[in-house]
Amino acid sequence: MKKNIVFPGDRLASAEELLPGEGTYANGEHICAAIFGEFETDQKKRCASIKPFTVLPTRIKEGDEVIVRAREVSPERAFLKIICKVEEPERSIPHETDAVLHISQISNQYTTDVTKEYHPNDIIRAKVISDPPSLHLSTKGKEFGVIKAYCTRCRRPLKKRNNTLYCDECKRPEMRKMASDYGEGRLTSK
């Protein structure tokens, strides 16, 4: 069976015949290839797509679960850097991807101050609730929240004790909005 290899810009089909899918785009009356790869069609969905021959950079979209590091935290919001997608932890994000976590998206419970829930350098599992370019995240749900945190005084990793986090070095507790599996070393929530 012969492969239908296409290059970026190649016309694939009429826009009346098929809808654009992964690796394609609509250009007036035509569906064109956006990437190098093998042209495929899904007759049920009436959709054109390209199966890439090369590894494409990972893309962040609404609904993805991501691992982030808190950069700045204010009473109303946290500014985060996306480290990786939960489904693809081995693939890095090709460019710096910043996101925002608003106070209303911290928890299902009423939250008065983001700085009581998260601190800079916390590693957090979150869900993407808006597509780029303006990425907004949510940590509502028991599977979302801090998966690794550090003492605000000595910077050593905090250990989970009952419903709080504890620093063995400083001998003091700290509060965070924790994921239910805090400290287990897993990226996935399942």
C-alpha positions in Angstrom: 0.0 0.0 0.0 1.4 3.4 -1.0 1.7 6.1 1.6 0.3 9.5 0.7 3.2 11.7 1.8 2.4 15.4 2.0 4.5 18.6 2.6 3.4 21.8 4.3 1.2 23.9 2.0 0.1 20.9 -0.2 -3.6 21.0 -1.1 -5.3 17.9 0.3 -9.0 18.3 -0.4 -11.8 20.7 -1.0 -13.2 22.5 2.0 -16.6 21.2 0.9 -15.4 17.5 1.0 -13.6 17.4 4.4 -13.0 19.4 7.6 -9.5 20.4 8.8 -8.1 18.1 11.5 -4.7 17.6 13.2 -1.9 18.9 11.1 -4.1 20.7 8.5 -5.8 24.0 8.0 -8.5 25.6 5.9 -7.2 28.0 3.2 -10.2 29.5 1.5 -11.8 26.7 -0.5 -9.1 24.1 0.2 -7.8 22.0 3.1 -4.0 22.2 3.2 -1.2 20.4 5.0 0.4 22.3 7.9 3.1 19.7 8.6 5.2 17.0 6.8 3.7 13.6 7.1 1.2 11.0 5.9 -2.3 12.3 4.8 -5.2 10.4 6.3 -9.0 10.9 6.2 -11.6 9.9 8.7 -14.7 9.2 6.5 -17.1 9.1 9.5 -16.1 12.5 10.8 -15.4 13.8 7.2 -12.0 15.1 8.5 -8.5 15.4 7.0 -5.5 14.9 9.2 -1.7 14.4 8.9 0.2 11.7 10.8 3.5 13.4 11.4 6.8 11.7 10.5 8.7 13.7 13.1 8.0 14.3 16.8 6.0 17.5 17.2 6.4 19.8 20.2 3.8 19.1 22.8 0.8 21.5 22.8 -1.2 22.6 25.8 -5.0 22.8 25.4 -8.1 23.1 27.6 -8.7 19.9 29.6 -5.0 18.9 29.9 -3.6 18.1 33.3 -0.3 19.8 33.8 2.6 19.9 36.3 3.5 23.5 37.2 5.9 25.4 39.4 4.7 28.4 41.3 6.7 31.5 40.3 4.9 34.3 42.1 2.0 34.2 44.5 -0.2 37.1 45.5 -3.4 37.2 47.6 -5.6 37.1 44.4 -3.7 34.8 42.0 -0.6 32.6 41.4 1.7 32.9 38.4 2.9 29.5 37.3 5.4 28.0 34.9 4.2 24.8 33.1 6.8 22.1 33.4 5.0 19.3 31.5 1.7 17.7 30.6 0.8 14.8 33.0 0.1 12.5 30.0 3.6 13.3 28.5 6.0 13.9 31.3 9.0 12.9 29.2 8.3 15.6 26.7 9.3 19.1 27.6 7.4 22.2 26.7 9.3 23.8 23.8 9.1 27.4 25.0 8.4 29.0 28.4 4.7 28.6 29.1 3.2 30.8 31.8 -0.2 30.3 33.3 -2.4 32.0 35.9 -4.3 30.4 38.8 -7.1 32.8 40.0 -8.3 32.6 43.6 -11.7 31.4 42.5 -10.1 28.3 40.9 -8.0 27.2 43.9 -10.6 24.9 45.6 -14.2 24.0 45.8 -14.1 25.6 49.3 -14.2 29.3 49.7 -10.6 30.7 49.6 -9.7 34.1 51.1 -6.0 34.3 50.1 -3.9 32.4 47.6 -0.8 32.9 49.7 -2.3 30.6 52.3 -2.7 27.8 49.8 0.5 28.0 47.6 4.0 29.4 47.9 6.7 30.1 45.3 8.5 27.0 44.1 5.7 24.6 45.0 5.2 21.9 42.4 1.4 21.6 41.6 -0.8 19.4 39.5 -3.5 21.5 37.8 -6.0 21.4 35.0 -6.0 23.7 32.1 -9.4 25.6 31.9 -8.6 27.9 28.9 -6.7 27.5 25.7 -3.6 29.5 24.8 -2.5 32.2 24.5 -3.9 33.1 27.9 -3.6 29.9 30.0 -5.7 29.7 33.1 -5.6 26.7 35.5 -7.7 25.2 38.2 -6.8 23.1 41.2 -10.4 22.3 42.2 -10.7 18.6 43.1 -8.9 16.3 45.5 -6.5 15.1 42.8 -5.2 18.6 42.1 -2.9 20.8 44.3 0.6 20.6 45.6 2.4 17.4 44.9 5.7 18.6 46.4 6.4 21.7 48.6 9.3 23.2 50.4 9.7 24.8 53.8 9.4 28.6 53.5 12.2 29.0 56.1 14.9 26.3 55.3 13.8 25.2 51.8 13.8 21.5 52.7 11.0 19.3 51.3 7.9 19.1 53.5 6.5 15.8 54.6 2.8 15.0 54.9 1.4 14.5 58.4 -2.3 14.0 58.6 -3.8 17.0 56.8 -0.8 19.3 57.1 2.8 19.5 55.8 5.7 19.4 58.3 9.3 20.4 58.2 11.5 18.0 60.1 14.4 20.5 60.2 12.4 23.6 61.5 10.0 21.4 63.5 6.9 23.3 62.3 3.8 22.7 60.2 2.8 24.5 57.0 -0.5 24.6 55.2 -1.1 24.0 51.5 -3.9 23.0 49.2 -2.5 19.4 48.7 -3.3 16.8 46.1 -4.7 13.7 47.7 -1.5 11.8 46.7 1.0 14.4 48.0 4.5 13.1 48.5 4.0 9.8 46.6 6.2 11.0 43.7 3.5 10.4 41.0 2.7 12.9 38.3 -0.6 11.4 37.4 -3.7 11.6 39.5 -4.9 8.1 38.6 
